[in-house]
Amino acid sequence: MTITIFDAALYAGALLILFLTPGPVWVALTARALAGGFNAAWPLALGVVVGDVIWPLLAILGVTWVVSVFAGFMMVLRWVATIVFIVMGYLLIRNADKSIANDSRLTRPGMWAGFLAGVAVIMGNPKAILFYMGVLPGFFDLTALTWPDIAVICFLSMVVPLVGNLMLAVFLDRARRLLTSPTALRRTNIVAGVLLIMVGLVIPFT
């Protein structure tokens, strides 16, 4: 195995930062947690795991070739992510009085529905796409990785966000009554919207 403990720890730290950045997964997880508590949210967290394994695998097994051939590809993805985050933030602020749980696509009951929502939200998450396609090659020499190295990278990519998402789901489950009050709901949506817009504005310069 070519990856050192320091390399793995540094990558895990980057994954933690990725998790702490508000994004579509947070929105989806919050929607299900507010609608049905922890029991509705944990299947979504498991669905997110699918994408968290697929994206690094794609980066390792060949997506970096696309980036090397098409020099402007990453810039296009950055601007797409910027637009998505700003629009999401604007919509949250505009609909600050509406409960996120009203989105039936995210809050449809059932474990399977939650799992599929998790898969969909991570596979279409521009933040994850940018990270795994653009940043992962900066942590490791993808051409020198062995299968044990790939297993470690995929394991970290899966475990760090999963633990974070489950902890967030527990917190949201405990805070459901507070977050569903009209005043708290409006404040939460406005703050979340501002954060999403800020993230969108920062992306082009990172």
C-alpha positions as CSV (number, residue, x, y, z in Angstrom):
1,M,0.0,0.0,0.0
2,T,1.4,3.4,-1.0
3,I,-0.9,5.6,1.1
4,T,0.6,6.7,4.5
5,I,-1.4,7.3,7.6
6,F,-0.7,11.1,7.2
7,D,-2.1,11.0,3.6
8,A,-5.3,9.2,4.9
9,A,-5.7,11.6,7.8
10,L,-5.3,14.6,5.5
11,Y,-7.9,13.2,3.1
12,A,-10.3,12.4,5.9
13,G,-9.9,16.0,7.1
14,A,-10.8,17.2,3.6
15,L,-13.9,15.0,3.6
16,L,-14.9,16.4,6.9
17,I,-14.7,19.9,5.5
18,L,-16.7,18.8,2.5
19,F,-19.4,17.4,4.8
20,L,-19.5,20.7,6.9
21,T,-20.2,22.7,3.7
22,P,-24.0,23.1,3.3
23,G,-25.2,21.4,0.1
24,P,-28.0,19.4,-1.4
25,V,-27.4,16.4,0.9
26,W,-28.0,18.7,3.9
27,V,-31.2,20.0,2.4
28,A,-32.5,16.5,1.6
29,L,-31.5,15.1,5.0
30,T,-33.1,18.0,6.8
31,A,-36.3,17.5,4.8
32,R,-36.6,13.9,5.8
33,A,-35.6,14.4,9.4
34,L,-38.1,17.2,9.9
35,A,-40.8,15.2,8.2
36,G,-40.3,11.8,9.9
37,G,-37.4,12.0,12.4
38,F,-34.3,9.9,12.5
39,N,-36.2,6.8,11.1
40,A,-36.9,8.7,7.9
41,A,-33.4,10.2,7.6
42,W,-31.0,7.3,8.0
43,P,-32.0,5.5,4.8
44,L,-31.2,8.6,2.9
45,A,-27.8,8.7,4.6
46,L,-27.2,5.1,3.4
47,G,-28.2,6.1,-0.1
48,V,-25.6,8.9,-0.1
49,V,-23.0,6.2,0.6
50,V,-23.5,4.8,-2.9
51,G,-22.4,8.1,-4.5
52,D,-19.6,8.6,-2.0
53,V,-18.1,5.3,-3.2
54,I,-18.9,5.7,-6.9
55,W,-17.4,9.2,-7.3
56,P,-13.9,8.4,-6.0
57,L,-13.9,5.2,-8.0
58,L,-14.7,7.1,-11.2
59,A,-11.9,9.6,-10.4
60,I,-9.4,6.9,-9.8
61,L,-10.3,4.7,-12.8
62,G,-10.5,7.3,-15.5
63,V,-12.3,10.5,-14.9
64,T,-9.0,12.3,-14.5
65,W,-8.3,11.5,-18.2
66,V,-11.3,13.6,-19.1
67,V,-10.0,16.5,-17.1
68,S,-6.5,16.2,-18.7
69,V,-7.9,16.2,-22.2
70,F,-10.5,18.9,-21.8
71,A,-8.7,21.7,-20.0
72,G,-11.9,23.8,-19.5
73,F,-14.0,20.9,-18.0
74,M,-13.3,21.8,-14.4
75,M,-14.0,25.4,-15.0
76,V,-17.4,24.6,-16.5
77,L,-18.2,22.4,-13.4
78,R,-17.2,25.2,-11.1
79,W,-19.6,27.6,-12.7
80,V,-22.4,25.0,-12.8
81,A,-21.9,24.4,-9.1
82,T,-21.8,28.2,-8.5
83,I,-25.1,28.7,-10.2
84,V,-26.7,25.7,-8.5
85,F,-25.7,26.9,-5.0
86,I,-26.8,30.5,-5.6
87,V,-30.2,29.4,-7.0
88,M,-30.7,27.0,-4.1
89,G,-29.9,29.8,-1.6
90,Y,-32.2,32.3,-3.4
91,L,-35.1,29.8,-3.4
92,L,-34.6,29.0,0.3
93,I,-34.7,32.7,1.2
94,R,-37.7,33.4,-1.1
95,N,-39.6,30.5,0.4
96,A,-38.4,31.0,4.0
97,D,-41.9,30.6,5.4
98,K,-42.4,27.3,3.7
99,S,-41.4,24.1,5.5
100,I,-38.8,22.1,3.7
101,A,-40.8,19.0,4.6
102,N,-43.4,20.1,2.1
103,D,-41.2,18.7,-0.7
104,S,-42.9,15.4,-1.2
105,R,-40.1,14.1,-3.5
106,L,-37.7,14.2,-0.5
107,T,-40.1,13.3,2.2
108,R,-42.0,10.4,0.6
109,P,-42.4,7.8,3.4
110,G,-40.6,4.5,3.3
111,M,-37.0,3.3,3.7
112,W,-36.6,2.5,0.0
113,A,-37.9,6.0,-1.0
114,G,-35.4,7.5,1.4
115,F,-32.5,5.4,0.1
116,L,-33.3,6.3,-3.5
117,A,-33.5,10.0,-2.6
118,G,-30.0,9.7,-1.1
119,V,-28.6,8.1,-4.2
120,A,-30.2,10.8,-6.4
121,V,-29.1,13.7,-4.3
122,I,-25.4,12.6,-4.1
123,M,-25.2,11.6,-7.8
124,G,-26.4,15.0,-8.8
125,N,-24.5,16.9,-6.1
126,P,-22.1,19.4,-7.8
127,K,-20.1,19.8,-4.7
128,A,-19.3,16.0,-4.7
129,I,-18.6,16.1,-8.4
130,L,-16.1,19.0,-8.1
131,F,-14.4,17.4,-5.1
132,Y,-13.8,13.9,-6.4
133,M,-13.1,14.9,-10.0
134,G,-10.9,17.9,-9.2
135,V,-9.5,17.6,-5.7
136,L,-8.9,13.8,-5.2
137,P,-6.1,13.7,-7.8
138,G,-4.4,16.4,-5.7
139,F,-4.2,14.1,-2.7
140,F,-2.9,11.0,-4.4
141,D,-1.0,9.9,-7.5
142,L,-3.9,8.1,-9.0
143,T,-1.6,6.2,-11.5
144,A,0.4,4.7,-8.6
145,L,-2.5,3.5,-6.4
146,T,-2.8,-0.2,-5.6
147,W,-6.1,-1.9,-4.9
148,P,-5.6,-1.7,-1.1
149,D,-5.0,2.1,-1.6
150,I,-8.3,2.3,-3.5
151,A,-10.1,0.4,-0.8
152,V,-8.8,2.8,1.9
153,I,-9.9,5.9,-0.2
154,C,-13.3,4.5,-0.8
155,F,-13.7,3.5,2.8
156,L,-12.9,7.0,4.0
157,S,-15.1,8.5,1.3
158,M,-17.9,6.4,2.7
159,V,-17.4,6.5,6.4
160,V,-16.7,10.2,7.1
161,P,-19.8,11.6,5.4
162,L,-22.0,8.7,6.7
163,V,-21.0,9.3,10.3
164,G,-21.6,13.1,9.8
165,N,-24.9,12.6,8.2
166,L,-26.2,10.2,10.9
167,M,-25.1,12.6,13.6
168,L,-26.8,15.4,11.8
169,A,-30.0,13.3,11.5
170,V,-29.9,12.6,15.2
171,F,-29.6,16.3,16.0
172,L,-32.4,17.2,13.6
173,D,-34.6,14.6,15.1
174,R,-34.1,16.1,18.6
175,A,-34.6,19.6,17.3
176,R,-37.7,18.9,15.2
177,R,-40.2,20.7,17.4
178,L,-38.0,23.8,17.5
179,L,-37.2,23.9,13.8
180,T,-40.9,23.4,12.8
181,S,-42.1,26.5,14.7
182,P,-42.9,29.3,12.1
183,T,-40.3,31.8,13.5
184,A,-37.5,29.3,13.8
185,L,-38.3,27.9,10.4
186,R,-38.1,31.3,8.7
187,R,-34.8,32.1,10.4
188,T,-33.3,28.6,9.6
189,N,-34.3,28.9,5.9
190,I,-32.9,32.5,5.6
191,V,-29.6,31.5,7.3
192,A,-29.3,28.4,5.2
193,G,-30.1,30.4,2.0
194,V,-27.4,33.0,2.8
195,L,-24.9,30.2,3.5
196,L,-25.6,28.5,0.2
197,I,-25.2,31.7,-1.7
198,M,-21.9,32.4,0.0
199,V,-20.7,28.9,-0.9
200,G,-21.7,29.5,-4.5
201,L,-19.9,32.8,-4.6
202,V,-16.7,31.3,-3.1
203,I,-16.5,28.3,-5.5
204,P,-15.1,30.2,-8.5
205,F,-12.2,31.5,-6.4
206,T,-11.2,28.2,-4.8
